[in-house]
Amino acid sequence: MIGLDGGYLRSRHRRPERNFEVIAGKVLNLDGSQYRFAFARNGNSASEFADAIVSAGVRLGTPATVLCDGDSGLWKLQRQVMPEATFVLDWFHITMRFEHTLQAARGLGAGASSACLRSHPIRDLDSAKWKLWHGRSSVCLWRLAHLAHWLDAAHVRDVRGADAVRRHVNDLIEYLHANRLALVNYGRRRHEGLPISTAFVESAVNEILSKRMIKKQQMRWNRWTVQPFLDVRVAVLNKTLCGSFKRLYPDFQTDNKNHAVRLAA
């Protein structure tokens, strides 16, 4: 199980960019072990992603599932490196978009005497979300398209709040259509105990980037020189830093071992 997400660091040089993106990811193996990786997004991102996957012990072509929040750049990167993987769109981001649309629908026709204006879109949105949860993405999109057509009707078009609902519905349709190949049967995956959210990846972003390089930190970074810092941070989290030192310096010992040698002497 592979997940990708992105975080932004403040750029040392404000021109041509004030911030730049760092891609962080996590690999969950069948034995429960985890492997984290991170790299700055640049023209060589596909090669760096492939190297990170191989370092995690995943061969290119190995059956894998990749979860993402729908970012087009991340999808492109994943398909370049792992075209045969199963892609899953994060359910949390889907739910949040549905919730924003429902909130707009609850305010439709505020102050009007008829409750039908609110009940109809709410009913359609709940139905579309239920169908998507059970893997019927085409029916879900048809239901949303039908709702968008209803919002364009003459008796609804000028109702207070109709523009906001129409905008949210169209954005939701566009988002789901752009990621239609990554829409799966979320109910079945949840029943089988398989991840449907990128929450485990967002924790990696917090561990690698936010905790040490963003939150309450004033340091600025350079897109082209930040990689060694990311490598050290990832090695600490993966508990491979000591092994890396030993490969370079065979006589290297940790502080605990040095302390034990001094006591024995």
C-alpha positions as CSV (number, residue, x, y, z in Angstrom):
1,M,0.0,0.0,0.0
2,I,1.6,3.2,-1.2
3,G,0.4,6.8,-0.4
4,L,1.6,10.1,-1.6
5,D,0.9,13.7,-0.4
6,G,2.6,17.0,-0.7
7,G,3.7,19.8,1.6
8,Y,5.1,23.3,1.0
9,L,8.3,24.7,2.4
10,R,9.3,28.4,2.4
11,S,11.8,29.1,-0.3
12,R,15.1,30.7,0.6
13,H,14.9,32.9,-2.5
14,R,11.5,34.5,-2.9
15,R,12.0,34.9,-6.6
16,P,11.0,33.1,-8.8
17,E,9.0,31.2,-6.1
18,R,8.0,32.0,-2.5
19,N,7.3,28.3,-1.7
20,F,8.0,25.0,-3.3
21,E,6.5,21.5,-2.9
22,V,8.0,18.5,-1.3
23,I,6.3,15.1,-2.0
24,A,6.2,12.8,1.0
25,G,5.0,9.2,1.0
26,K,4.7,6.1,3.0
27,V,4.8,2.4,2.0
28,L,2.8,-0.1,4.1
29,N,4.1,-3.7,3.6
30,L,2.1,-6.8,4.2
31,D,4.1,-7.6,7.3
32,G,3.0,-4.3,8.9
33,S,6.4,-2.5,8.4
34,Q,6.5,1.1,7.2
35,Y,8.9,3.0,5.0
36,R,8.9,6.7,4.5
37,F,10.4,8.8,1.8
38,A,10.4,12.4,0.6
39,F,11.8,14.5,-2.3
40,A,11.3,17.9,-3.7
41,R,9.1,18.0,-6.8
42,N,11.2,18.9,-9.8
43,G,11.9,17.7,-13.4
44,N,13.4,14.4,-12.0
45,S,10.5,13.5,-9.7
46,A,9.6,10.3,-11.5
47,S,13.1,8.9,-11.1
48,E,13.3,9.9,-7.5
49,F,9.9,8.2,-6.8
50,A,11.0,5.0,-8.5
51,D,14.2,5.0,-6.4
52,A,12.2,5.5,-3.3
53,I,9.9,2.6,-4.1
54,V,12.8,0.3,-4.9
55,S,14.6,1.4,-1.6
56,A,11.4,0.3,0.2
57,G,11.8,-3.2,-1.2
58,V,8.9,-2.8,-3.7
59,R,9.8,-4.0,-7.2
60,L,8.4,-2.1,-10.1
61,G,5.5,-4.3,-11.3
62,T,4.7,-5.7,-7.8
63,P,1.0,-5.7,-7.2
64,A,0.3,-2.5,-5.2
65,T,-2.4,-0.1,-4.3
66,V,-1.7,3.7,-4.5
67,L,-3.9,6.2,-2.6
68,C,-4.0,9.9,-3.4
69,D,-6.2,12.9,-2.8
70,G,-6.7,13.6,-6.5
71,D,-3.9,15.9,-7.3
72,S,-3.3,15.7,-11.0
73,G,0.5,16.0,-10.7
74,L,0.6,13.1,-8.2
75,W,-1.6,10.9,-10.4
76,K,0.7,11.6,-13.4
77,L,3.8,10.7,-11.3
78,Q,2.2,7.5,-10.0
79,R,1.1,6.3,-13.4
80,Q,4.5,7.0,-14.9
81,V,6.3,4.8,-12.3
82,M,3.6,2.2,-11.4
83,P,1.2,2.0,-14.4
84,E,-0.1,-1.4,-13.3
85,A,-1.0,-0.4,-9.7
86,T,-4.5,-0.1,-8.4
87,F,-5.4,3.6,-7.8
88,V,-7.8,4.7,-5.1
89,L,-9.1,8.2,-4.6
90,D,-9.1,9.2,-0.9
91,W,-12.6,8.9,0.6
92,F,-12.0,11.7,3.1
93,H,-11.5,14.3,0.4
94,I,-14.6,13.0,-1.4
95,T,-16.6,13.3,1.8
96,M,-15.5,16.8,2.5
97,R,-16.6,17.9,-1.0
98,F,-20.0,16.3,-0.5
99,E,-20.3,18.0,2.9
100,H,-19.5,21.4,1.5
101,T,-22.2,20.9,-1.2
102,L,-24.7,19.7,1.4
103,Q,-24.1,22.8,3.5
104,A,-24.8,25.0,0.5
105,A,-27.9,23.0,-0.2
106,R,-29.2,23.4,3.3
107,G,-29.2,27.2,2.8
108,L,-31.1,27.0,-0.5
109,G,-34.1,29.3,-0.5
110,A,-33.5,30.6,3.0
111,G,-36.7,32.3,4.2
112,A,-38.9,30.6,1.6
113,S,-42.1,28.9,2.7
114,S,-41.5,25.7,0.7
115,A,-39.1,23.1,2.1
116,C,-39.0,21.2,-1.2
117,L,-36.2,23.5,-2.4
118,R,-33.9,22.1,0.2
119,S,-35.2,18.6,0.5
120,H,-34.7,17.8,-3.2
121,P,-31.0,18.6,-3.5
122,I,-30.2,17.1,-0.1
123,R,-31.9,13.9,-1.0
124,D,-30.1,13.7,-4.4
125,L,-26.7,14.4,-2.8
126,D,-27.2,11.7,-0.1
127,S,-28.3,9.2,-2.7
128,A,-25.3,10.0,-4.9
129,K,-22.9,9.7,-2.0
130,W,-24.4,6.3,-1.0
131,K,-24.1,5.0,-4.6
132,L,-20.5,6.1,-4.8
133,W,-19.7,4.4,-1.5
134,H,-21.0,1.1,-2.9
135,G,-19.0,1.4,-6.1
136,R,-21.7,2.7,-8.4
137,S,-19.7,5.7,-9.6
138,S,-21.5,6.1,-13.0
139,V,-24.9,6.2,-11.3
140,C,-23.5,8.7,-8.8
141,L,-22.3,11.0,-11.6
142,W,-25.6,10.7,-13.4
143,R,-27.5,11.7,-10.2
144,L,-25.3,14.7,-9.7
145,A,-25.7,15.7,-13.4
146,H,-29.5,15.4,-13.0
147,L,-29.3,17.7,-9.9
148,A,-27.2,20.3,-11.8
149,H,-29.9,20.3,-14.6
150,W,-32.6,20.8,-11.9
151,L,-30.7,23.8,-10.5
152,D,-30.7,25.3,-14.0
153,A,-34.5,25.2,-14.2
154,A,-36.3,28.5,-14.4
155,H,-38.2,28.1,-11.0
156,V,-34.9,27.4,-9.2
157,R,-32.3,29.5,-11.0
158,D,-33.1,32.8,-9.3
159,V,-33.7,31.3,-5.8
160,R,-31.5,32.6,-3.1
161,G,-28.4,30.4,-2.7
162,A,-28.9,28.5,-6.0
163,D,-25.7,29.8,-7.5
164,A,-23.6,28.5,-4.6
165,V,-25.2,25.1,-4.8
166,R,-24.8,25.0,-8.5
167,R,-21.1,25.9,-8.2
168,H,-20.4,23.2,-5.6
169,V,-22.3,20.6,-7.6
170,N,-20.4,21.3,-10.8
171,D,-17.1,21.3,-8.9
172,L,-18.0,17.9,-7.3
173,I,-18.9,16.5,-10.8
174,E,-15.6,17.8,-12.2
175,Y,-13.6,16.4,-9.3
176,L,-15.2,12.9,-9.5
177,H,-15.0,12.8,-13.3
178,A,-11.3,13.7,-13.4
179,N,-10.6,10.9,-10.9
180,R,-13.2,8.4,-12.2
181,L,-10.5,5.7,-12.8
182,A,-9.7,5.8,-9.1
183,L,-13.2,5.4,-7.8
184,V,-13.7,2.0,-6.2
185,N,-16.2,0.1,-4.0
186,Y,-15.3,1.9,-0.8
187,G,-17.8,-0.1,1.2
188,R,-16.3,-3.4,0.2
189,R,-12.7,-2.2,0.9
190,R,-13.8,-1.0,4.3
191,H,-15.4,-4.3,5.0
192,E,-12.2,-6.1,4.0
193,G,-10.1,-3.9,6.3
194,L,-8.3,-2.1,3.4
195,P,-7.4,1.6,3.6
196,I,-9.7,4.0,1.9
197,S,-8.1,7.2,3.2
198,T,-4.7,8.8,2.9
199,A,-4.6,9.6,6.6
200,F,-1.5,7.4,7.0
201,V,0.3,9.5,4.4
202,E,-0.7,12.8,6.0
203,S,0.9,11.6,9.2
204,A,4.1,11.1,7.2
205,V,3.9,14.6,5.9
206,N,3.6,15.8,9.5
207,E,6.5,13.7,10.6
208,I,8.9,14.6,7.8
209,L,8.0,18.2,6.9
210,S,5.5,19.9,9.3
211,K,7.0,18.9,12.6
212,R,10.7,19.8,11.7
213,M,10.6,22.1,8.8
214,I,7.3,24.1,8.8
215,K,5.6,24.5,12.2
216,K,7.2,27.3,14.3
217,Q,10.3,27.2,12.1
218,Q,11.7,30.3,10.5
219,M,14.3,28.6,8.3
220,R,13.9,28.9,4.6
221,W,15.0,26.1,2.2
222,N,16.3,25.7,-1.3
223,R,14.5,23.4,-3.7
224,W,17.8,22.0,-5.1
225,T,19.7,21.6,-1.8
226,V,17.0,20.4,0.6
227,Q,17.3,16.7,-0.4
228,P,20.1,15.8,2.1
229,F,18.1,17.2,5.0
230,L,15.0,15.2,3.8
231,D,17.2,12.0,3.5
232,V,18.5,12.4,7.1
233,R,15.0,13.0,8.5
234,V,13.6,10.0,6.6
235,A,16.5,7.8,7.8
236,V,15.8,8.8,11.4
237,L,12.1,7.9,11.1
238,N,12.9,4.6,9.2
239,K,15.6,3.8,11.8
240,T,18.2,3.3,9.1
241,L,20.5,6.1,9.9
242,C,22.8,4.0,12.1
243,G,23.1,1.3,9.4
244,S,24.0,3.9,6.8
245,F,26.8,5.2,9.0
246,K,28.1,1.7,9.6
247,R,28.3,1.0,5.8
248,L,30.4,4.2,5.4
249,Y,32.4,3.8,8.6
250,P,32.7,0.1,9.7
251,D,34.1,1.1,13.1
252,F,31.1,3.4,13.9
253,Q,29.3,2.6,17.1
254,T,26.3,4.2,18.7
255,D,26.5,6.3,21.9
256,N,25.1,3.4,23.9
257,K,27.7,1.0,22.7
258,N,30.5,3.5,23.2
259,H,29.3,4.0,26.8
260,A,29.2,0.2,27.4
261,V,32.8,-0.1,26.1
262,R,34.0,2.7,28.4
263,L,32.4,1.0,31.4
264,A,33.9,-2.4,30.5
265,A,37.4,-0.7,30.2
